[in-house]
Amino acid sequence: MERVISGIRPTGNLHLGNYFGAVKSFVKMQDEYDCMFFIADWHSLTTHPKPENIRRSAKTILAEYLACGIDPEKAPIYIQSDVKQVLELYLYFNMNAYLGELERVTSFKEKVRKQPDNVNAGLLTYPTLMAADILMHKADKVPVGKDQEQNMEMARLFARRFNRIYEVEYFKEPQSFHYTAEAVKVPGLDGSGKMGKSEGNCIYLCDDEATIRKKVMRAVTDAGPTEPNQEKPEPIKNLFTFLELVSGKEAYDYYNEQYNTMQIRYGDLKKQLAADINAFCAPIREKIQTYSADDEYLQRVARLGAERASESAEKTLREVRQIIGFR
């Protein structure tokens, strides 16, 4: 069975973009692949979070993964920092990574532009740590978005380079993939093309009904269509994307007809959308609250996940040490 591995940085709550873009697929994949999911708390250190934020965020993401339907018996969930072997492989990859190629990574250059006062070595070597996370477990496939594709190519590069330097065929080259034919891009409520924490345009899975309604009613719209069957501008397309995701075909077709005949009332559409998003989130929100209140269970899930991940990682590390020449 092919192995799939994926991680998420603990930078806050999961939102609808996370769910439809990845987590929904994870729930399905756990029955078809040998899956491992991890919470990338080491990666989060590049932004210098406070200790209490690291602990709280890791707990939050773990509870939300479980609430969304990931079964730790089928797919272990572990916290990255609980699997110390990753750091040693990260060191070996860093020894064979070159400054010029790391500086050319698009995500690094973007971070330098956005945070010029915090250009740390962790940002520079983000691709080598990501490669260690993936190659440590001999992953066949890694579900990633387009923004991570260059880092995936770097992981394949480090695998090839290790094999070439030490004249072995040890690391396979992991492939990027989407579980569905096309990745789902969930739009932001501000009319932008993508929902994201840094953009402040999210609906979180844990948002209560009043918060969801308030956010949806403030979503960007326009003055309405000026001619029948005209193409929808970006902010309106975004609202219809939400209808497709949470409201169903009947609601989508009704409001699409209203738009095409110039009878659309955005207030009515938003009320429908807010109710449907709340109906979708409510059972997940309830489970998040249940899991979040059970520290003992969350610790057990993380511990068992770390044990399974460490067993896989230790086997790889023993073989890598031997290949390199260490006892």
C-alpha positions in Angstrom: 0.0 0.0 0.0 1.4 3.4 -1.0 2.3 5.7 1.9 0.9 9.2 2.1 2.3 11.9 4.5 1.1 15.4 5.1 1.7 18.0 7.8 0.1 21.3 8.8 1.7 24.2 10.7 0.0 24.9 14.0 -0.8 28.5 13.4 -4.4 28.7 14.5 -7.7 27.0 13.9 -8.6 25.0 10.7 -10.9 26.9 8.4 -13.2 25.8 5.5 -10.4 26.3 3.1 -8.3 23.7 5.0 -11.2 21.4 5.2 -12.3 21.3 1.6 -8.8 21.9 0.3 -7.2 19.0 2.2 -8.7 17.5 5.3 -11.8 16.2 3.6 -9.5 14.2 1.3 -7.4 13.0 4.2 -10.5 11.4 5.7 -11.1 9.5 2.5 -7.5 8.6 1.9 -7.0 6.9 5.3 -9.1 4.0 4.0 -7.1 3.7 0.7 -3.5 4.6 1.7 -1.0 4.1 4.5 -1.4 7.6 5.8 0.5 9.6 8.4 -0.4 13.1 9.4 1.7 15.4 11.6 1.5 18.8 13.2 4.6 20.8 12.1 5.5 22.6 15.3 9.2 22.9 14.4 8.3 24.7 11.2 6.3 27.3 13.2 9.4 28.4 15.0 10.4 30.5 12.0 7.8 33.1 13.3 9.0 33.0 16.9 5.7 32.0 18.6 5.4 32.0 22.4 5.7 28.6 24.1 2.1 28.7 25.3 1.0 29.4 21.7 2.9 26.4 20.4 1.3 24.1 23.0 -2.2 25.5 22.5 -2.1 25.4 18.7 -0.8 21.9 18.5 -3.7 20.7 20.8 -6.2 22.7 18.8 -5.1 21.2 15.4 -5.1 17.7 16.9 -8.6 18.1 18.2 -9.8 19.5 14.9 -8.2 16.7 12.9 -10.1 14.2 15.0 -13.3 16.1 14.8 -13.1 16.2 11.0 -13.0 12.4 11.0 -9.4 11.3 10.9 -9.1 8.0 12.8 -5.8 7.7 14.6 -6.2 3.9 14.5 -6.1 4.1 10.7 -3.8 7.1 10.2 -1.5 8.1 13.1 -1.4 11.7 14.0 1.8 12.9 15.6 3.5 16.1 16.7 6.6 16.8 14.6 8.8 17.6 17.7 8.0 14.2 19.2 9.9 12.5 16.5 13.5 13.6 17.1 15.0 11.5 14.3 13.8 14.0 11.8 16.3 16.5 13.1 19.2 14.3 12.3 18.1 13.6 8.8 17.5 17.4 8.5 21.1 17.9 9.4 22.3 15.4 6.7 20.3 17.1 4.0 21.5 20.5 5.1 25.1 19.3 4.6 24.2 18.5 1.0 22.1 21.6 0.3 23.6 24.7 -1.3 23.0 28.3 -0.3 22.3 29.5 -3.8 19.5 27.0 -4.5 17.9 27.6 -1.1 17.9 31.4 -1.7 16.2 30.9 -5.0 13.1 29.2 -3.5 10.1 31.4 -4.2 8.5 31.0 -0.7 11.8 32.1 0.9 12.1 35.2 -1.2 8.5 36.0 -0.4 9.1 35.7 3.3 12.2 37.9 3.0 10.0 40.6 1.4 7.3 40.3 4.0 9.4 40.0 7.1 12.8 41.6 6.4 13.6 41.9 10.1 13.2 38.1 10.7 15.2 36.4 7.9 16.3 33.4 9.9 18.1 30.2 9.0 14.9 28.2 9.6 13.2 30.1 6.7 16.2 29.4 4.5 16.3 25.7 5.2 12.5 25.2 5.3 12.8 22.9 2.2 15.3 20.6 3.9 13.2 20.1 7.0 10.2 19.5 4.8 12.2 17.0 2.8 13.3 15.2 6.1 9.6 15.0 7.2 8.7 13.3 4.0 11.7 11.2 3.1 12.1 9.9 6.7 9.0 7.8 6.2 9.6 6.9 2.6 6.4 8.6 1.4 5.2 7.8 -2.0 2.8 10.7 -2.3 2.3 14.0 -0.6 -0.9 16.1 -0.9 0.2 19.7 -1.4 -1.0 22.9 -2.9 0.6 24.8 -5.7 2.4 27.0 -3.2 4.4 24.0 -1.9 5.2 22.5 -5.3 8.7 24.0 -5.5 9.5 22.6 -2.0 8.3 19.2 -3.2 10.7 19.5 -6.1 13.5 20.3 -3.6 12.6 17.2 -1.7 13.0 15.1 -4.9 16.3 16.9 -5.5 17.6 16.0 -2.1 16.6 12.4 -2.6 18.4 12.2 -5.9 21.4 14.0 -4.5 21.7 11.7 -1.5 21.5 8.6 -3.8 24.1 10.0 -6.2 26.6 11.1 -3.5 26.5 7.8 -1.7 26.0 5.7 -4.9 22.8 4.0 -3.6 19.2 3.8 -4.7 17.8 4.4 -1.2 15.4 7.3 -1.3 12.5 7.2 -3.7 11.2 10.5 -5.1 7.9 11.4 -3.5 5.1 12.6 -5.8 2.8 15.6 -5.3 -0.8 14.6 -5.8 -4.4 15.7 -5.2 -6.9 13.0 -4.1 -9.5 14.5 -6.4 -9.0 15.3 -10.0 -8.5 19.0 -9.2 -7.7 20.6 -5.9 -10.5 22.6 -4.3 -9.7 26.2 -3.9 -12.0 27.8 -1.3 -12.3 31.5 -1.8 -12.1 34.2 0.8 -15.0 36.3 2.0 -13.3 39.5 1.1 -13.6 38.7 -2.6 -10.0 37.4 -2.9 -9.1 34.2 -4.7 -8.2 32.1 -1.6 -9.2 31.7 2.0 -6.3 32.1 4.3 -5.4 33.0 7.9 -3.0 35.8 7.0 -5.7 37.4 4.8 -8.2 37.5 7.7 -11.0 36.2 5.4 -11.7 32.9 7.0 -14.7 31.0 8.4 -13.2 28.6 11.0 -14.7 25.2 11.7 -15.1 26.2 15.3 -16.9 29.5 14.6 -20.3 29.8 16.3 -23.5 30.5 14.5 -23.6 34.2 15.2 -19.9 34.6 14.1 -20.6 32.7 10.8 -23.7 34.8 10.1 -21.8 38.1 10.7 -18.9 37.1 8.5 -21.1 35.9 5.6 -23.3 39.0 5.7 -20.2 41.2 5.4 -18.9 39.3 2.3 -18.0 41.4 -0.6 -20.7 41.8 -3.4 -21.5 44.3 -6.1 -24.6 46.2 -7.3 -25.9 43.2 -9.2 -26.0 42.1 -12.8 -26.8 44.7 -15.4 -27.7 42.3 -18.2 -29.1 38.7 -18.4 -26.6 35.8 -18.2 -23.6 38.1 -17.8 -20.4 36.6 -16.4 -20.1 36.8 -12.6 -17.2 38.9 -11.3 -14.8 37.4 -8.9 -16.5 38.3 -5.5 -19.8 36.9 -6.8 -18.2 33.7 -8.2 -16.8 33.2 -4.7 -20.3 33.2 -3.1 -21.5 30.7 -5.7 -18.5 28.5 -5.0 -19.6 28.4 -1.3 -23.1 27.5 -2.5 -21.6 24.5 -4.4 -19.7 23.4 -1.4 -22.2 23.6 1.4 -25.7 24.3 0.0 -26.3 21.7 -2.7 -27.4 21.7 -6.3 -30.9 22.9 -5.7 -29.9 26.1 -3.9 -27.1 26.7 -6.4 -29.4 26.4 -9.4 -32.0 28.7 -7.8 -29.7 31.5 -7.1 -27.9 31.0 -10.4 -31.2 31.4 -12.2 -32.0 34.5 -10.1 -28.6 36.0 -11.1 -29.1 35.2 -14.8 -32.5 36.8 -14.8 -31.3 39.9 -12.9 -33.5 39.2 -9.9 -30.8 38.2 -7.5 -31.0 39.6 -3.9 -27.6 39.2 -2.4 -29.0 39.5 1.1 -31.2 36.4 0.6 -28.3 34.5 -0.9 -26.1 35.4 2.1 -28.8 34.4 4.6 -29.1 31.0 2.9 -25.4 30.6 2.8 -24.9 31.5 6.5 -27.5 28.9 7.5 -26.0 26.2 5.3 -22.4 26.9 6.5 -23.6 26.7 10.1 -25.4 23.5 9.4 -22.2 22.1 7.9 -19.9 23.3 10.7 -22.2 22.6 13.7 -21.5 18.8 14.1 -17.8 19.4 13.6 -17.8 22.3 16.1 -19.5 20.1 18.7 -16.9 17.4 18.2 -14.0 19.9 18.4 -15.4 21.1 21.8 -15.6 17.5 23.0 -12.1 16.5 22.0 -10.6 19.8 23.2 -12.0 19.1 26.7 -10.4 15.6 26.9 -6.7 16.3 27.4 -6.0 12.7 28.4 -7.3 11.4 25.1 -5.5 14.0 23.0 -2.2 13.1 24.8 -2.8 9.4 24.2 -3.4 10.0 20.5 -0.3 12.1 20.1 1.8 9.6 22.1 0.7 6.6 20.1 1.1 8.5 16.8 4.7 9.5 17.9 5.5 5.9 18.7 4.4 4.7 15.3 6.2 7.5 13.5 9.4 7.1 15.6 9.5 3.4 14.7 9.4 4.2 11.0 11.9 7.1 11.4 14.4 5.1 13.4 14.6 2.3 10.8 15.3 4.9 8.1 17.9 6.7 10.3 19.8 3.5 11.1 20.1 2.8 7.4 21.1 6.3 6.5 23.8 6.4 9.1 25.2 3.1 7.7 25.1 4.5 4.2 26.9 7.7 5.2 29.5 5.8 7.2 28.5 6.4 10.8 28.1 3.5 13.2 
